[in-house]
Amino acid sequence: MLKKYDVICIGAALVDMVAQVERHPLEDDEVFVSELNILSGGAAANTSVACSKLGLNTAFIGKLGLDDEFGAKIIKDFETESVSIEYIKYSKAYKTGSAYVALNSAGDRRIYAHSGAANYLSSSDIKENEINNANILYLSSLKNIEPFIKACTFAKDFSIPIILNPGMLIIEQGFEHIKSLLQKIDILILSENEFRSLLAINGEVNFKKDHYETSCEILKELGIEIIVITLGKRGALLISHKDSQIVNPIENVSVVDTTGAGDAFSAGFIYKFHKKKRLQFKNLIRCVEIGNFVAGKCIQQLGARYGIPLLNEVKQFENSINNKI
């Protein structure tokens, strides 16, 4: 069957209010905001925009408030970036969500997220015929996991690869609570902090590859084929059932804003994975390398979307790493 979309992303679409500050406040403290920007955001929404910028035919599924100002901005920005909005759902009872981001001069951030309508996406909002139009299903950062489980059930029926980038809203619910979701996915992408939190790994401030490989056994037993742990300036760790490798980040990165780095990484990974949709380790290394490249470019500009590289930049980088084989 010919699929309508290269990737369908499911999760939250929010409006980010990004405050630039010299430092983060202490308890009972106040800081001056030097600049305030209002940007469309939300993890899955950011990845859908980045995928579209990278040339993939992309649709987004999530829930917005009906006829409110924030929702109108999100829709306009999706349309500008050629992300399909045909599967978006709308709530009469809840307004479009928002996130309040404080970003200091070192590029460190604090986020307070109000999911609003996004968290009221329900299982009944997930339609079999819509999911069947995807070549890849991508899920990210929605506290309510029931619609994710429903989407995965349909995707499994149609042999559609499923990628989950959970975010802390899912991770903080605990391993046992989210196990039913983890059992349905093929590829898990998460940050080092999310990985540690999910598996209750304490201490060991310095990264130890062998320890993380051993810790992944419980995830492999759930049926997850591939685990990617993003490590910031140390790159990413790719783990399969038989192999593992640390993939280095790009060099000479001047960090401005880390907001959306994980979302950008996922988009770069999907861009490469879509071409073959195979779980061979060598191919997946290339997926991670491109994920690192896109994320490395993203964090050099303010906001989650403005630093996404042009498609021809990604192709040039892709050619350079292919020539290393």
N, C-alpha and C positions, 0 to 999 in steps of 0.2 A: 504494500500500500504506500502510495506517495504521501509523505507527511507535509503538512502545511507549514510547520515551524521547525527550524533547526533546534531551538531550545525554548521551553516554557519555564519561566521563573515564577515560583509561588512564595509569597511572604508579605512583608509590610512595605507599604509606600507611605512615607511621612514627609513632613516639611521640617528641615533642620534650621534652627536658629543658631548660627555660629558666632560666638562672642570671642574676640581676640583680647587676651589679657597678658600682662607681664608675668604674673604668677597666679597660682590657684589660691583661693582664700583658705585661711585657717579657720578653726572653730570660732563662731561669733565674730566673723571678720568681713571686710568689704574690700573689693578690688575695683579698679577703674576699667571699663570696657572701652578700648580704643577704636574698635570697629565692630559692627554687627551686620552679618550677612544672612539673608533668608534664602535657603536653597532647597530644592527637592532632594529627598534622601530616602532612607530605608534600605536595609541591606539587599534584599532581593531586587528591589527597584533599581538600586545602583548597579548591580550585576547585569540586569536586563539592558540597561542603557549602554554599559560597557560592551556587552556582547553585540549589540546592534552596531556600535561604532566600529567593532572589529569585523563587520560584514556578515554577521549571522542574522537570519530571519528570526526575530525574537518576539515572544508574547509574554505579557505579565498577567498573573492572576493574584488578586488581592481585593481588599474591601476598603472603599473610601466613603466618606460622608456624602450624602446626596445634596448636590447644589450648594456646597460651601466653598469659601475662598481658597482654602488650602488645597482642597480636592481639585478645584479648577486649575490651580497652578501645576499640580502634579500631572494632570491630563495634558495640559498644554506642553509641558516639557517632554512627556512621553512622545507626543505627536511630532515634536520638533526633532527628536532623536530616532524617529521611525520605529518605535516600539509599539506593537499592536495593543490596543486597549479593548478589543472586542470581548474579552473574557473577564474584564473587571466587574466586580459586584459593588452594589451601593447600599448603604444603610440609611434609613430614615431616622433611626433612633440615636445614632452616634456620629459625632463629627470626625473628620479626618484627623489622624494622629499627628503628633509633632515631637521633635527631640530638641533638647537644649544642650548645646555643646560649648564648653569652655575650653579654649585652645590657648596654651601659654607660649611664650617666646621660644621655648625649646621644642615645640611641636607636640608636647604631651597634652592629652585631652581628658576631660571628664564629661560624661554623657548622662543626661536624665531624659528617659524616653517615656512619652505618653502615647501608647499604641492607638488609643481611640478606636475608630471603626475597624482598623486592621485586625485587632484581636478578636473580632466577632465574625471573621470568616469562618463558616461552619462546614461540616461534612456535606450538608445538603447543597452547598455552593459549588462543590466539586463535581463536574459532569464528565462522564465516561467519554463522550464524543470529543470533548475538548482535550482531555489528557491524551487521547489516541492520536491527536494531531501533532504530537511532539516527537522529535528524534531523540532528545535528551530532556529529562526532567530535573530541574534544579530547585532545591528547597532551602530556605534560609530564614533564621531569626524571627520566628513567630511563636509567642508564648503558648498559644493554643495549638497543640500538635495533632488534634483530631483530623482536621482537613488534610494535613500532610499524610497521615496514615491512609486515609481514603484515596488520595492521589496515588500513593505508592501501590496500593492494591490494584488499581486500574493499570498502572504502568507495568507491574509485574505480569499482568494478563497479556499485555501487548509486547513484552520483552523490551521495554524501553529502559535504557540505563538511568539509574537514579543517583544523583549527587546531593549530599546534604552538607551544608555549611551551617552548623546549628546556632552559633552565637550563644552568649551567656543566658539569654532569656530561656533557652531550652536546656542548656547544660545545668543551670542552677536548680532545675527540678529534680535532679538526681538520676543516677544510672538506672535504678529499678523502674522508675516512673517512665523513662523514655526508651526503655529496652524494646518495647513493641515497635517503635519507630526505627530504631537502629537495626533491627532484624530484617527490615525490608529494603535497606539501601545497598548500593554497590560500592560507592566511593564516599568516604568521609573526609572532609577538609575542615580542619579546625586549628585555632591558634595554640601555641604552647600553653598559655594560661588556661584555655578551655580544656585542653587535654588533661592537664594536671587536676583541674577541678572535677572533671568527669570521673576520673579514676582515683580521686582522693590521694594524689601523690604529693606528699609534703616534703619540705626541705629540699636538699639537693639543688641549691641555687644554680650551680654550674651544670650545663646540659651534658647528660651522659647518654649517648646513642644506644648502647647495649641495654640500659635500664628501660628506655622507652620501647625498644623492640620487645622486651619481655612483657612489659605492661600491656602491649597491644594484643596479646594472646586472647584475652577475654573478649576483645572486639572481633577478632577473627572467628572465634567460636560462634558468634552471632550470625556469621555468614558474610560479613563485610569483606570485600575482596581487596580494596585498596584504602590505605590511610595516609593522609598527607598532613603533617604538622608544620605549620608556618612558624618560622623562628625569627622574624624580623630581620635585623642586620646580619644574622647568621645563615639566612637562606631558608631552606625547607627540608624536612626529612620525609622521604617517600618510603613507605613500607608496604610490601605485598606479602603473600603467604610464604614466599620462598626467598625474597631478596629485600634489601634495604639500601638506601643511599642518601647521603646529605647532598643537596643540590645548592650550589653557591648562589648568592644574590648577584645582581648587577653591581658594577663598581661605580665609584665617584657620584654617589647620591647625596644631594643636599636636601635634608628633610625639612619640609615646610609644615606639613599637616598629614598625620597618619590616618585621618578619618577615611574610611573606605578602602584601606589597603587590602584587607582580606577579601572584600567584594571584587576589587580589581584583579587580585590573584585568581579568584575563581573564574572570572571572565576569560583571562588568558589561558587558563587550564582548559576550559570548555572549548575555546577557539581551536586549540590543537587537537583535543580529544575528539571533537566532532568529525574531523577529517577521516578518522579510521574507526573510532569507537571500539578500539581493542584494548585489552588489559595487559598486553605484553609489556614487560618492565622497561625495555629500551624506549618504546613509544611514550610511556608515561613519564620517563625522565624528561623528554622533550616538552611534554605538557607542563611539567613543573617549572622548567626553565623559562618558558614563555609566561607562565603565571608570575614568576619572580620579576620578569622584565616589565610586564604591565603594571604590577604593584609598585615597582621601583620608580617608574615614571609618574604614577598617580600621586605619590607622596611628596613630589617636588612642587606641587601647586596646592592652593587652598581649596578645600572641598573634595568630595568623593568622586567627582565626575570630570572636572576641568583638566586634570592631568593625564587622562587616558590617552595613550599614544595613537597617532593616526595609523590606519591599516597598513600603509606602505612602510612605516617604521617597523611595525611588527613583522611584516614579511621580510624586510631586510635582516632583522635579528634572527628570524627563523632560518633564513638561508645561511647565515653565518654559523649557526650551531649545527645545521645539517652538514655543512662542509667539514665539520670536525669528526664525523662518523668514519 
